[in-house]
Amino acid sequence: MNESSAAAQLTALMASRRSIRNFTPQPVADDLVRAVLAAACHAPSAHNKQPWRFAVLRDPADKDRLARALGDRLRADRLKDGDDPRDVDIDVTRSHTRITGAPVAIVVCLTLEDMDVYPDERRRRAERRMAVQSVAMAGHGLLLAAHAHGLGACWLCAPLFAPEVISQALDLPPDWEPQGLVLLGWSAAPGKARDRKPVEAVARFV
Ligand SMILES: Cc1cc2nc3c(=O)[nH]c(=O)nc-3n(C[C@H](O)[C@H](O)[C@H](O)COP(=O)(O)O)c2cc1C
């Protein structure tokens, strides 16, 4: 492949990826999930510490446990906000259906286990942020690799609002901090195209 066709292919792959939230019931083979994760693990990371961890859920009972844990937190937060309980119910049910309707749910986690340790808060915060950034890069790689394999995927932020309940519900290792949830499966329908701001609006050539 010459350089320009590699660039064109990568750009086309990145541009055609969509967030997919509805899936067919067809399962995804474990080897395919492994291939997607292996691709994601090529992401760059601070000090090459690879602080990403992935909890891969396929069993309906595990997905149900995760969805209920997230739903309980969502309900509690929304009711505390004073939202109409009927609206809250609708949202909680939609979230549960979405998560349990995906053949695979991957809790993307962060570990600080191998990251550098500093005596001061300023550098500790920076180091933690580096780990978060590294995990996010792996997350994008995961979404792109899934797309390249013809799978649909979507990143959900819900775990950020309930990391400890997820850890408990899934009995995750103590150092694994849930950062996001990727739903994975065969798309039931094409994703909706979402606009992007033009480069001129987001970049300044200084
Ligand atoms: C950090 C992050 C959090 C997101 N959280 C959610 C979410 O909670 N629920 C959801 O449906 N989509 C979520 N998304 C997907 C975005 O809505 C989606 O990427 C965006 O609308 C652009 O659409 P596209 O991915 O199809 O290009 C999230 C994406 C990112 C990167």
The ligand as an SDF file (V2000), in Angstrom:
LIG
                    3D

 31 33  0  0  0  0  0  0  0  0999 V2000
  -16.4300   10.5470   26.3530 C   0  0  0  0  0  0  0  0  0  0  0  0
  -17.6630   10.1520   25.5710 C   0  0  0  0  0  0  0  0  0  0  0  0
  -18.8430    9.9270   26.2470 C   0  0  0  0  0  0  0  0  0  0  0  0
  -19.9820    9.5160   25.5370 C   0  0  0  0  0  0  0  0  0  0  0  0
  -21.1090    9.1890   26.2430 N   0  0  0  0  0  0  0  0  0  0  0  0
  -22.1820    8.7410   25.5800 C   0  0  0  0  0  0  0  0  0  0  0  0
  -23.3240    8.3130   26.3100 C   0  0  0  0  0  0  0  0  0  0  0  0
  -23.3300    8.2890   27.5380 O   0  0  0  0  0  0  0  0  0  0  0  0
  -24.3990    7.8820   25.6100 N   0  0  0  0  0  0  0  0  0  0  0  0
  -24.4040    7.8370   24.2400 C   0  0  0  0  0  0  0  0  0  0  0  0
  -25.4060    7.4280   23.6680 O   0  0  0  0  0  0  0  0  0  0  0  0
  -23.3160    8.2230   23.5130 N   0  0  0  0  0  0  0  0  0  0  0  0
  -22.2180    8.6710   24.1470 C   0  0  0  0  0  0  0  0  0  0  0  0
  -21.1010    9.0310   23.4450 N   0  0  0  0  0  0  0  0  0  0  0  0
  -21.1070    8.9780   21.9710 C   0  0  0  0  0  0  0  0  0  0  0  0
  -21.2780   10.3950   21.3970 C   0  0  0  0  0  0  0  0  0  0  0  0
  -22.6050   10.8320   21.5910 O   0  0  0  0  0  0  0  0  0  0  0  0
  -20.9160   10.3680   19.8930 C   0  0  0  0  0  0  0  0  0  0  0  0
  -19.5850    9.9700   19.7370 O   0  0  0  0  0  0  0  0  0  0  0  0
  -21.1130   11.7400   19.2530 C   0  0  0  0  0  0  0  0  0  0  0  0
  -22.4560   12.1490   19.2850 O   0  0  0  0  0  0  0  0  0  0  0  0
  -20.6720   11.7350   17.7790 C   0  0  0  0  0  0  0  0  0  0  0  0
  -21.3390   10.7320   17.0560 O   0  0  0  0  0  0  0  0  0  0  0  0
  -20.5300    9.6000   16.2790 P   0  0  0  0  0  0  0  0  0  0  0  0
  -19.7070    8.8240   17.2900 O   0  0  0  0  0  0  0  0  0  0  0  0
  -21.5520    8.7200   15.6180 O   0  0  0  0  0  0  0  0  0  0  0  0
  -19.6400   10.2800   15.2780 O   0  0  0  0  0  0  0  0  0  0  0  0
  -19.9490    9.4140   24.1130 C   0  0  0  0  0  0  0  0  0  0  0  0
  -18.7490    9.6560   23.4550 C   0  0  0  0  0  0  0  0  0  0  0  0
  -17.6120   10.0050   24.1690 C   0  0  0  0  0  0  0  0  0  0  0  0
  -16.3150   10.2180   23.4330 C   0  0  0  0  0  0  0  0  0  0  0  0
  1  2  1  0
  2  3  1  0
  2 30  2  0
  3  4  2  0
  4  5  1  0
  4 28  1  0
  5  6  2  0
  6  7  1  0
  6 13  1  0
  7  8  2  0
  7  9  1  0
  9 10  1  0
 10 11  2  0
 10 12  1  0
 12 13  2  0
 13 14  1  0
 14 15  1  0
 14 28  1  0
 15 16  1  0
 16 17  1  0
 16 18  1  0
 18 19  1  0
 18 20  1  0
 20 21  1  0
 20 22  1  0
 22 23  1  0
 23 24  1  0
 24 25  2  0
 24 26  1  0
 24 27  1  0
 28 29  2  0
 29 30  1  0
 30 31  1  0
M  END
$$$$
